Amino acid sequence: MSLAAPLAAQQHSFKIARLKYNGGGDWYANKTSLPNLIHYCNEHLSMNIAPEEEIVEVGSKELFAYPFVHMTGHGNVVFSQQEAENLRNYLVSGGFLHIDDNYGLDKFIRLEMKKVFPELDFVELPFSHPIFHQKYDFPSGLPKVHEHDGKAPQGFGIIYEGRLVCFYSYECDLGNGWEDQIIYNDPEEVRQKALKMGANILSYALTAYE
């Protein structure tokens, strides 16, 4: 029996990555979130993503190997000038960054993304934006996974030359909803909404500007 067939079956179309950053924040939070989202997208959207995410540093040239990069955490984030330039180059050349506030990230990430795009601000995306209407329809925007401050979830974007290059999910805890059910004991309905929205984000990032 040839080894070629089983080896070929193991080939994946692409990998996605988790962003490792400096500053002391827990970039590694939600350990089961991305593998679960990948599995969901492979099963329900017929994507062919490698089952485990890679880890990539902000300033690394390896960043450019991934069409989609996910960033999360609760605490401090610091980008050096070199890292900010590298991230900008990645995003303007076709990459996509999803930032998921795991509660506590907001005041840090807004400052650091200003280093990446000094000329741009986060803008709140209307509920009519296509990212909310891929395979799954979210007419009221992001689902609420966990409650912290009684605020409605918001989806923000950085738009560069007409292209959404960064999507920021705030007051939502989307990644927590992707985690194994046993971790937070969230109702399955909530988990499914989180996974569907995550699938929309990934789908949009990969197909909106093909």
C-alpha positions in Angstrom: 0.0 0.0 0.0 1.4 3.4 -1.0 2.0 6.0 1.7 1.0 8.7 -0.7 -2.8 8.4 -0.2 -2.9 8.7 3.6 -0.3 11.5 3.5 -2.4 13.4 0.9 -5.5 13.0 3.0 -3.7 14.8 5.8 -3.1 17.9 3.7 -5.0 21.0 4.7 -5.8 24.1 2.7 -4.4 26.5 5.2 -3.7 27.2 8.9 -4.9 30.0 11.2 -2.9 31.4 14.0 -3.2 32.9 17.5 -1.3 36.2 18.0 1.4 36.2 20.7 2.1 39.7 22.0 4.2 41.3 24.8 3.1 43.4 27.7 2.1 40.7 30.1 -1.5 40.1 28.9 -2.7 36.5 28.6 -2.5 36.1 24.8 -2.9 32.3 25.4 -6.4 32.6 27.0 -9.2 30.3 25.9 -7.1 27.3 24.9 -9.9 25.2 23.4 -11.5 28.1 21.5 -9.8 28.0 18.2 -9.6 24.2 17.8 -13.3 24.1 18.4 -14.0 26.9 15.9 -11.8 25.3 13.3 -13.7 22.0 13.8 -17.0 23.8 13.5 -16.0 25.6 10.3 -14.6 22.4 8.7 -17.8 20.5 9.5 -20.4 23.2 8.7 -18.7 25.4 6.1 -16.6 22.6 4.4 -13.4 24.5 5.1 -10.2 22.5 5.2 -8.3 24.2 8.0 -5.5 22.4 9.9 -7.1 21.3 13.2 -4.8 23.1 15.6 -3.9 26.7 15.4 -0.3 28.0 15.2 1.2 30.5 17.5 2.7 33.6 15.8 4.5 36.6 17.2 3.4 40.1 16.2 6.8 41.0 14.8 7.5 37.7 13.0 7.8 37.3 9.3 5.8 34.1 9.8 2.7 36.3 10.3 2.3 36.5 6.6 1.8 32.8 6.3 -1.7 33.0 7.8 -4.8 34.5 6.2 -6.5 34.8 9.6 -5.0 35.7 12.9 -6.9 35.7 16.2 -6.0 37.8 19.3 -7.5 37.7 22.7 -6.7 38.4 26.4 -7.7 40.2 29.5 -4.7 42.5 30.1 -1.9 44.6 28.9 -0.7 44.7 25.3 2.5 46.4 24.0 3.5 46.5 20.4 7.1 47.7 19.6 7.5 50.0 16.6 8.8 47.1 14.6 5.9 44.9 15.6 3.3 47.6 14.8 4.9 48.1 11.3 4.9 44.3 10.7 1.3 44.0 11.7 0.3 46.9 9.5 2.2 45.4 6.5 0.4 42.1 7.1 -3.0 43.7 7.3 -2.6 46.0 4.3 -1.2 43.2 2.2 -4.4 41.1 2.6 -4.2 39.6 6.1 -7.0 39.7 8.6 -7.0 40.2 12.4 -9.8 39.3 14.7 -9.4 40.8 18.2 -11.7 39.4 20.9 -11.9 41.3 24.1 -11.8 38.7 26.9 -12.8 41.5 29.3 -10.1 44.0 30.2 -8.3 44.3 26.8 -10.1 47.4 25.5 -8.1 50.2 27.0 -4.8 48.5 25.9 -5.7 47.4 22.4 -7.1 50.7 21.3 -3.8 52.4 22.1 -1.7 49.7 20.5 -3.7 49.6 17.2 -3.2 53.4 17.0 0.5 52.5 16.5 -0.5 50.2 13.7 -2.9 52.7 12.0 -2.2 56.2 13.4 -4.5 57.6 10.7 -7.5 55.3 11.4 -9.9 54.7 14.3 -12.1 51.8 15.2 -15.6 52.3 13.8 -18.6 50.5 15.0 -20.0 48.3 12.2 -23.7 48.5 11.4 -25.8 45.4 11.9 -26.2 45.4 8.1 -22.5 44.7 7.6 -21.8 41.5 5.6 -19.8 40.0 8.5 -23.1 39.5 10.4 -24.7 37.9 7.3 -22.5 35.2 6.0 -23.9 31.6 6.3 -25.5 32.6 9.5 -27.7 35.7 10.0 -27.2 38.0 13.0 -29.6 40.8 12.4 -28.9 42.3 15.8 -25.1 42.0 15.5 -22.9 40.1 17.9 -24.4 37.6 20.3 -23.9 38.1 24.1 -21.9 35.2 25.6 -21.0 36.5 29.1 -22.2 39.4 31.1 -19.8 41.8 32.7 -20.9 45.4 32.7 -24.5 45.2 31.4 -23.4 46.7 28.1 -24.5 45.5 24.7 -21.9 43.7 22.6 -20.4 45.8 19.8 -18.5 44.9 16.7 -15.8 47.4 15.7 -13.6 47.5 12.6 -10.6 49.1 11.1 -11.2 49.8 7.5 -8.2 50.5 5.3 -8.8 51.7 1.7 -12.3 50.3 1.8 -11.4 46.9 3.2 -12.1 45.6 6.7 -8.7 44.5 7.9 -9.5 44.1 11.6 -12.6 43.1 13.4 -12.9 43.7 17.1 -15.6 42.0 19.2 -16.2 43.9 22.4 -18.4 43.2 25.4 -19.2 39.8 23.9 -16.7 37.2 25.1 -17.1 35.4 21.8 -14.0 33.2 22.3 -15.4 32.0 25.6 -18.4 30.7 23.8 -16.1 28.6 21.5 -14.5 26.9 24.5 -15.3 23.3 25.5 -18.7 23.3 27.2 -17.4 22.0 30.5 -15.2 25.1 31.0 -18.0 27.7 31.4 -21.0 25.5 31.4 -22.7 27.8 29.0 -26.0 26.7 27.5 -25.6 24.9 24.2 -27.7 27.6 22.5 -25.3 30.3 23.5 -22.3 28.2 22.4 -23.9 27.6 19.0 -24.5 31.3 18.5 -20.9 32.0 19.4 -19.6 29.3 17.0 -21.9 30.5 14.2 -20.7 34.1 14.6 -17.1 32.9 14.7 -17.7 31.0 11.5 -19.1 34.2 9.9 -16.0 36.1 10.9 -13.7 33.5 9.4 -15.8 33.1 6.3 -15.9 36.8 5.7 -12.1 37.2 6.3 -11.4 34.5 3.7 -13.9 35.2 1.0 -14.9 38.9 1.1 -12.1 40.1 -1.2 -11.2 37.0 -3.3 
